Structures are given as C-alpha cells and as structure tokens.
C-alpha cells in the first residue's frame, strides 16, 4: 500500500514547512524549497531532517 493522497496533502517539510511532493520512484518525499528528500519506509514517511538526503534540483 502506498502513501495515501490524504496524507500527502497534509505533509510538509519539518525544516521550512513547505508541502512535500512524492518522488517519481515513489520512494521518498521531496521538499521543492530546500531539496531534501525524506525516505518512505514500509509505506511510512520518515519526516526527520537527520534522515533526509539533499538532492540537486
């Protein structure tokens, strides 16, 4: 089961409070402002800054 749309609608980056977007591979949630990608493990988003990786635009 993937992350529900209802959950995606309310999730935001914990660092800058910008709404996150699902990555194309559906393995993470990316913040368009700070470019951090938060992993999704077992269909559960891990919204911890220390767990995120920074990707280029």
C-alpha positions in Angstrom: 0.0 0.0 0.0 1.4 3.4 -1.0 1.2 6.6 1.0 -2.4 7.9 0.7 -3.3 11.1 -1.1 -4.9 12.4 2.1 -1.6 12.1 4.0 0.4 13.6 1.1 -2.0 16.6 1.2 -1.1 17.4 4.9 2.7 16.5 5.0 5.2 19.4 5.0 8.9 19.7 5.3 9.7 19.9 9.1 12.6 22.3 8.3 10.8 25.0 6.3 7.1 23.9 6.4 6.8 23.7 2.6 4.4 21.0 1.3 6.4 17.9 0.0 5.9 16.1 -3.3 6.2 12.4 -4.0 9.4 11.5 -5.9 9.0 9.9 -9.3 10.1 6.5 -7.9 7.7 6.8 -5.0 10.4 6.0 -2.5 10.6 9.5 -1.0 9.0 12.9 -0.4 10.9 15.9 -1.7 10.7 19.4 -0.5 10.9 21.8 -3.5 12.3 24.6 -1.4 15.3 23.0 0.4 15.6 20.0 -1.9 15.6 17.5 1.0 14.2 14.0 0.2 12.6 12.2 3.1 12.5 8.4 2.8 9.4 6.3 2.8 10.0 3.0 4.7 7.3 0.4 4.8 4.8 2.9 3.4 5.5 5.3 6.3 7.2 8.6 5.6 10.2 9.3 7.8 9.9 13.1 8.2 13.1 13.6 10.2 15.7 16.2 9.0 18.5 13.8 10.1 17.1 11.0 7.9 16.7 13.2 4.7 19.2 13.5 1.9 19.7 16.7 -0.1 19.3 16.3 -3.9 20.0 18.8 -6.7 17.1 20.4 -8.5 
